Amino acid sequence: MPTFADRVIAFNEQLHFEGALPPGIRIMNPFAESEEVRQVSAAFYRKFYSDTQTRRLILGINPGRLGAGATGIPFTDTKRLAEKCDLHISTQLHEPSSVFIYEVIDAMGGPAAFYRWVYIHSVCPLGFVKRGKNGRQVNYNYYDSPALEAAARPFILQNLRQQIQFGVHTDRVLCLGIGKNFQFLQKINAEHRLFGEIVPLEHPRFIMQYKARHRSEYIAKYVETLSALPNACHP
């Protein structure tokens, strides 16, 4: 029987976006672009997900350049990958959202305890970038333009359905982002009934950018929300 890790690794390796992107927007698929990312992300899932445990699902927005775009692991930058997961990749990147998520993970017993019952991914499993004013690539969210949201919608729905088949509880899912990400997920869920309840939490990027002085309060909120889930595992 395939393990949770087997299912995630196979899913990541087959990810392919075929929609028509708006002008100036590029898909970011680290699994197609980097053999190193494929190897290190597979090692991560084999390390923490080599079982058939049913897990709680947390959905972010879409991968960013400095986190999952560099490691293939949502909300895990290269520094947290090395320090917290003892896995290494050649690039050295820092993502504030990853800092926050791993503070939550540490508060809940560390990666081994946390990932035993939680699976984190994104509403849209691949990211997008556009060229910024200085010519550098910058992150672009699936909902940042109506044209991209429409193009991404079939891809999002297909991949949410696939990830549910990994073995996740569907009665309650956590959504990172209380604005557009939550609104989109609610809308698609109303149409397709993927989940029983969607619980929104402030996105880690918002917390780190605008509420950093209060982040201990947000960590406590995350821990309280996760701990209240049915089947939650406590350290």
N, C-alpha and C positions, 0 to 999 in steps of 0.2 A: 504493500500500500504506500503511495507517495506520501512523504512528510509535508508539513507546512512549508519547510524550506524548499523542497523540490518544486512545489507549486509556484512559489514566489519567483524562484530563479527562472523557471520555464516561462513564466508570465513576462518578466523583465526582458528576457532575451528575444521575445517575439513582438515587443512593442513597436508599432509602426503607424505613423500618422499619415493618412492619405487625403485629408481635407484640403480645400483650397485656402491658403493663408492670405490674409490681406497684404497689400504691398508694404515692404519694409520689415515684415515680421518673419522670423526664422524659427523653426522647431529646434529644440534642444533635446537630443536623445543620447545621453552619455553611454548607454549600452551599445549603441551602434557606432559610436565615435571613438571608444577607448577600450582596448582589451584589458588594460589594467583595472578600469572601473568594473568591467564584467567579473574579473577574478576576485577583486576585494569585496564587492557586494555579495557575490556568491559565498565567499568565506564568512561574511557576517551572518547571512541567513543560515548557513550550516551550523554556525557556532551557537546561535540563539533560538533557532526554529526547527531543529531536527527532531520533531515529534509530530503527533497528530492532535495536539491540544487545540480546542476551540478558543478563539481569542476575541477580545474586545477591539473594535475598530475605531481609529481616530483618523479623520480626513482633513488634511491641510488644503491648500489652494492648488498649487502646481510647483514642481521642483524649481529652485533658484540656482543661479550659477555657482554660488559659493558653498552650497550645502549638497543636496542630492545631485545637482548638476556635476559636482566634482567627485562624489563618492558612490552615487547610485543608491544611497540610503537616505530616506526622508529625514530632514532635520538633524542630519549628522554631517558636520564638516570634518575636514581632515584632522584637525586638532583633537576633537572629541573622539574621532575614530581611533586615534592612537592612544590617547590618555585614558579613555573610559572603556574601550572595547579591545584594546591590545591588537589592533590591526593597522596596517601602515600602507600609505600610498605616497607616491613621489611628490605630489603637489602639496603646498602648505597654504591653506586658506582658512579664513575665520568668518563664521556667520553668527551674528548675534542671536538669531532664532535658535540655533543649535545650543548655544550657551544656556538659554532659558530651559529648553526641553530637557537637557541633561541635568539641570538643577532639580527639575521635577522628578526625573528618573532616580537621581540620588536620594531624594526625599522619600521615594517609594521602594528603597532597598537596593538600588543599583541596576545596571543593565540586565544581568542574568535573571533577577527576580521580576523585573518589569516586563521584559520581552517574553517571558514565559506565558503571559496572559494578555498582552497588548500588541496589536499590529498597527503601525502608523503608515499611512500612505497619503495620497492626495486625491481630491476630486478629479483632477486631470493628471494622469500619471506621467506625462511628459511636459517639459517646460517650454517657454517661448522667450525669445530675446528680440530686441530691436536696437538699432544704432542710435546712441544718444548724441547730445549736442557736441560733445568733444570727440565724437567718432568711435567711442568705446561701446561695446555691447552692454545693454542693461536689461534687467529682468522685465518681462511683460506678462501680466496675468491673463488667463483665458477669458475673463470677463471685462478686460480693459477696453474692448471695442465690441459693439453689437455684431460686427461681421465675424470676428474671431470667435465669439461665444457661439454663434450659430454654426460655424464650421466645426467647432470642437464638440458640440453637443452629442452627435452620434458616437464619437470616439469615447467620450466620457461615459455615456450610458453603457456601451459595450464593455468597457473595462471595469466599471463598478460591478456589473453582473458577474464578470469573471472573478473578481477578487472575493466576492461573497462566497464563491464556490471553494475558496481555500479552506474555509471552516471558521467563519466569524459569526458572532451573535448579531442578529439583525433586529432585535427588539429595541435596542437603543444604540445609537452611534454618536460619537462626539465630533463636532465640526469646529475647526480652528478658524475663527473669523466670525464676527457677529453681524457683519454687513453683507456685502455682495456675495461672498462665498456661501454664507448661510441661506440667503434668499434664493440663490440658484439651486442649491441642494434641496431646499424645501419644495421648490417648484417642480423639479424633476421627480422628486419622491411622491408628490401629490399625483403625478401622472402615472407613475410606474410602480409605486408601492414597494420600494426596495427595503425600506426600514420602517419600524414601528414608530420610533421617536428620534428626532434629531436634537441634540443638546449643544448649543453654541457656547464657545469660550473665546475670550479675546485672543487674537492671534499673537503668537510670540514676538513677531516683528513689531507690531504696534506697541506691545508692552515694553520692549527693549528701547524703542525709539522715543516713545512719548511718556512712558510711565516707569522708567527704570528705577526711580527712587522708591517706588511702591512694589517692586517686583516680588518681594517676599510675601506680600499679601496675595499676589496673583499665583504664586507657587502654592500657597495654602489653598486657594480656591481650586486649582487644578487637582491637588491631592484629595481634597474633600469630594469633588465631583467624581473623580475616578473611583475613590473608595466606596462611594455610594452605589456604584453599578452592581447589578446582580452578578454573581459569580466572581466578584473582585477578589484578587489575591493580595493579602497584606503581608508586608515583611515581618 
